[in-house]
Amino acid sequence: MAGYSHTSEPIKLERDCEAVMVPQGQTVTLPAGQIGYITQALGGSFTVYIEGNLFRIKGSDADAIGKEPPQALDLAEGASDEAVEKLVWQQLRTCFDPEIPVNIVDLGLVYECVLVRGESGERQVQVKMTLTAPGCGMGDILVDDVRAKIEAIPTIEAADVELTFDPPWNHAMMSDVAKLETGMF
């Protein structure tokens, strides 16, 4: 799947497609035949620009814009907790704010990520994260994205994703790579 592009790729919706308005977070249905541009293709989802608005399209709806959906995750049978935790962090790095071409880990939005065992021995993940701004309309969308991507990992029974604003996020929490990408030194 293509990464972030500084150029826009034209698209035409091949079928009706559910999308989320950015940054409002409102779910809408885009009609077949609609023409626009892909402005960001990261982490298995797409940000598209149509008629003056940005929309986020899930990877599972990639076919609506002529793209391939992301591949299912694979985990070796009998994988250790360490291997699963590594895959959890890989998945977190596929979560992006639709307006920022940097993953939530490098943005410094993930405060805590812990793999635990439930009462029956099942694997669960607890994540504590924040947003770049408390009023971000995409907050629930990002939380759902994190939860869904972690729960897509084989052997993960559930992911508990808590949104917090303590401490408040600031650009000093970003990795050096993220600071370079966004120009926020």
C-alpha positions as CSV (number, residue, x, y, z in Angstrom):
1,M,0.0,0.0,0.0
2,A,1.3,3.4,-0.9
3,G,2.5,5.7,1.9
4,Y,2.0,9.4,2.3
5,S,2.2,11.4,-0.9
6,H,2.8,15.1,-1.4
7,T,0.8,14.8,-4.6
8,S,-2.9,13.9,-4.9
9,E,-4.0,10.8,-6.7
10,P,-7.3,11.2,-8.6
11,I,-10.1,8.7,-7.7
12,K,-13.6,8.0,-8.7
13,L,-15.9,6.1,-6.3
14,E,-16.9,2.8,-7.8
15,R,-19.7,2.2,-5.3
16,D,-21.4,4.0,-2.4
17,C,-19.0,4.2,0.4
18,E,-19.2,5.1,4.1
19,A,-16.6,7.7,5.1
20,V,-15.9,10.0,8.1
21,M,-15.7,13.8,7.6
22,V,-12.4,15.2,8.8
23,P,-12.1,16.9,11.3
24,Q,-15.7,16.8,12.3
25,G,-15.9,13.0,12.8
26,Q,-19.4,12.7,11.3
27,T,-20.1,9.5,9.3
28,V,-21.5,10.1,5.8
29,T,-22.1,8.0,2.7
30,L,-20.3,9.1,-0.4
31,P,-22.1,8.2,-3.6
32,A,-20.8,6.1,-6.4
33,G,-19.4,8.2,-9.2
34,Q,-18.0,10.9,-6.9
35,I,-14.7,12.3,-8.1
36,G,-11.9,13.4,-5.8
37,Y,-8.2,12.9,-4.8
38,I,-6.4,10.7,-2.3
39,T,-4.3,13.0,-0.1
40,Q,-3.0,10.4,2.3
41,A,-2.8,6.6,2.2
42,L,-1.4,5.5,5.5
43,G,-2.0,2.7,7.9
44,G,-4.6,1.0,5.7
45,S,-7.0,3.9,5.5
46,F,-7.3,6.8,3.0
47,T,-7.9,10.5,3.4
48,V,-9.7,11.8,0.3
49,Y,-10.5,15.3,-0.8
50,I,-13.9,15.6,-2.4
51,E,-15.8,18.8,-3.2
52,G,-13.8,20.9,-0.7
53,N,-14.0,18.5,2.2
54,L,-11.7,15.8,3.6
55,F,-13.0,12.3,4.3
56,R,-11.4,9.2,5.8
57,I,-12.2,5.9,4.2
58,K,-11.5,2.6,6.0
59,G,-9.1,0.2,4.4
60,S,-11.9,-2.4,4.3
61,D,-13.6,-0.1,1.8
62,A,-10.5,0.4,-0.4
63,D,-12.2,-1.3,-3.3
64,A,-14.6,1.7,-3.5
65,I,-11.7,3.8,-4.7
66,G,-9.9,1.1,-6.7
67,K,-7.4,0.1,-4.1
68,E,-6.6,-3.2,-2.4
69,P,-7.7,-3.7,1.2
70,P,-5.0,-4.4,3.8
71,Q,-3.8,-8.0,4.3
72,A,-5.0,-9.9,7.3
73,L,-2.5,-10.2,10.1
74,D,-0.4,-13.3,10.6
75,L,1.0,-14.6,13.9
76,A,3.0,-17.7,14.4
77,E,1.2,-20.5,16.3
78,G,2.3,-20.5,19.9
79,A,3.7,-16.9,19.7
80,S,5.1,-15.6,22.9
81,D,3.7,-12.5,24.7
82,E,6.8,-10.6,23.6
83,A,6.1,-11.4,19.9
84,V,2.4,-10.4,20.4
85,E,3.4,-7.2,22.1
86,K,5.8,-6.4,19.3
87,L,2.9,-6.8,16.8
88,V,0.7,-4.6,19.0
89,W,3.2,-1.8,18.7
90,Q,3.5,-2.4,14.9
91,Q,-0.3,-2.1,14.7
92,L,-0.2,1.2,16.7
93,R,2.2,2.5,14.2
94,T,-0.4,2.0,11.5
95,C,-2.8,4.4,13.2
96,F,-2.8,7.9,11.8
97,D,-4.6,11.2,12.3
98,P,-6.2,11.7,8.9
99,E,-4.7,15.2,8.7
100,I,-1.2,14.4,9.9
101,P,1.2,12.0,8.0
102,V,2.8,10.7,11.2
103,N,1.6,7.7,13.2
104,I,0.2,8.1,16.7
105,V,3.3,6.5,18.3
106,D,5.7,8.9,16.8
107,L,3.3,11.8,17.5
108,G,3.6,10.8,21.2
109,L,-0.1,10.2,21.5
110,V,0.3,6.7,23.1
111,Y,1.1,7.2,26.8
112,E,0.9,3.5,27.8
113,C,0.4,0.1,26.1
114,V,0.3,-3.0,28.3
115,L,-0.3,-6.6,27.3
116,V,-2.1,-8.5,30.1
117,R,-3.6,-11.9,30.7
118,G,-7.3,-12.2,31.6
119,E,-8.7,-14.6,34.2
120,S,-8.9,-17.4,31.7
121,G,-5.4,-16.7,30.3
122,E,-6.6,-14.8,27.2
123,R,-4.5,-11.9,26.0
124,Q,-5.9,-8.4,26.4
125,V,-4.3,-5.0,25.7
126,Q,-4.7,-1.8,27.7
127,V,-3.9,1.5,25.9
128,K,-3.9,4.9,27.3
129,M,-3.7,7.6,24.7
130,T,-4.4,11.3,24.0
131,L,-5.1,13.6,21.1
132,T,-3.2,16.6,19.7
133,A,-6.1,18.7,20.8
134,P,-8.9,17.9,23.3
135,G,-11.7,19.2,21.0
136,C,-10.6,17.0,18.0
137,G,-13.7,15.6,16.3
138,M,-11.7,12.6,15.2
139,G,-11.0,11.4,18.8
140,D,-13.6,8.7,18.8
141,I,-12.5,7.6,15.3
142,L,-8.9,7.3,16.3
143,V,-9.8,5.4,19.5
144,D,-12.0,2.9,17.5
145,D,-9.1,2.6,14.9
146,V,-6.6,1.7,17.7
147,R,-9.1,-0.8,19.2
148,A,-9.9,-2.5,15.9
149,K,-6.3,-2.8,14.8
150,I,-5.2,-4.3,18.1
151,E,-8.2,-6.7,18.2
152,A,-7.4,-7.8,14.6
153,I,-4.2,-9.4,16.0
154,P,-4.7,-13.2,16.4
155,T,-4.9,-14.3,20.1
156,I,-5.9,-10.8,21.3
157,E,-9.3,-11.1,23.0
158,A,-10.0,-7.5,23.7
159,A,-8.4,-4.0,23.7
160,D,-9.3,-1.4,26.2
161,V,-8.4,2.0,24.8
162,E,-8.7,4.9,27.3
163,L,-8.6,8.5,26.1
164,T,-6.9,10.9,28.5
165,F,-5.8,14.6,28.4
166,D,-3.5,14.3,31.5
167,P,-0.9,15.3,30.8
168,P,-1.9,17.5,27.9
169,W,-0.1,16.6,24.6
170,N,2.6,19.0,23.3
171,H,5.0,18.8,20.4
172,A,7.9,17.9,22.7
173,M,6.3,14.4,23.0
174,M,6.9,13.8,19.3
175,S,9.8,11.6,18.1
176,D,12.6,13.2,16.2
177,V,11.2,11.6,13.0
178,A,7.8,13.1,13.6
179,K,9.3,16.6,14.3
180,L,11.2,16.4,11.0
181,E,8.1,15.3,9.1
182,T,5.9,18.0,10.5
183,G,8.6,20.7,10.7
184,M,7.9,21.1,14.4
185,F,11.5,21.3,15.9
